[in-house]
Amino acid sequence: MKTLRSKTMKRLFMVLVVFIAVCAAVIALNMHGTGPW
């Protein structure tokens, strides 16, 4: 049970880190005026 929860938490943490990195990249691209939006 504990190992399963630990694995799930690690996966959620990785998803969160990737999401933040993507958001930061999109914001950086928009600041430089080369973003799609």
C-alpha positions, 0 to 999 in steps of 0.5 A: 500500500505504501509503495503504491502510494509512493509510486503514484505520488512520484508520478503526479509530481513528475506530471506537475513538473512537466506541466509547469515546464510547458507553461513556463516555455509557452510564457517565455515564447509569448514574451519573445513574440514567437509563440503561436498565440 
